[in-house]
Each structure stands twice: as structure tokens, then as C-alpha cells.
Amino acid sequence: MILRKLRLANVGLYRGDQTLEFSQSRNAPVTLIGGKNGAGKTTLLNAIQLAFYGNRAKGLIGASSYPEYLHELIHRDRSKASVALEFERHEAGKAVRYLV
């Protein structure tokens, strides 16, 4: 599986629409994410878990309830948020793209 893009809208520290495009280069296939404490690195990782596992992700993240976790994800001055993850996997010898 190859991650392509992560789109966040009003999630955690990320106000408005934000997109993280993962490296597509064969020579540099790794995307490094760095920043100071509180900069949103863990929010990105939690968003990926949320996209893949939905309400089963709460056990991985440690929130007391799934609705509470979702409510806490919304940026402080917004009423709605969203997470979208685009990835690719090979099926029967072909690359197939998914958007969750």
C-alpha cells in the first residue's frame, strides 16, 4: 500500500483545508514529518488511523468514546471537520487507487 494524499479540513490544529502529499519519487520514497512539540505531527498520524479504522481507531488512540474523540478533533472555532486519505494498492497486478 502506498499513501498518496491526506486531506484535512478543520482537524486539530489544522484550520481550513490542508493537504499533505506523500512522496511519489522512486529515489526518495519516504516522507518525513517534523516539527516542534504541539505542531500537529500526531494529529496527522491519528487522521490516517481514523481514515483506515473509523470507530475502531479510538482504541488505538485512547479516547474514552468515539463521538467524544471526533468532537475533540474539530478545530476550536469550527463546527465541522473532515479527513480524506488517498492511497494505492496493487490488486491482481494492477495499481488501484482508493479515496477514503
Helices and strands as residue ranges (DSSP letters): E 2-11, E 14-21, H 41-53, G 54-56, H 57-61, H 66-73, E 82-91, E 94-99
